[in-house]
């Protein structure tokens, strides 16, 4: 039973990241579908996608330059 809860928790985290990527319009990365990636791969793709959303020309985001 404990394993089932852990698996469910991992799947929920994975689904959350997939939903975030879908909202950003990302469905593939390096010619690989996000729907077959594991959680760690998805997190890396999400970080890259979120970073691309930052407007580096905005005065508050000078540290990105």
KAJOZI-V78711 format. One line per field, one symbol per residue. burial: I if it has 9 or more other C-alpha atoms within 8 Angstrom, else O. A space follows every 50 residues. Layout:
BEGIN
burial=???
END
This chain:
BEGIN
burial=OOOOOOOOOIOOIIOOIIOIIIOOOIIOIOOOIIOOIOIOOIIOIIOOIO OOOOOIOOOOIIOOO
END
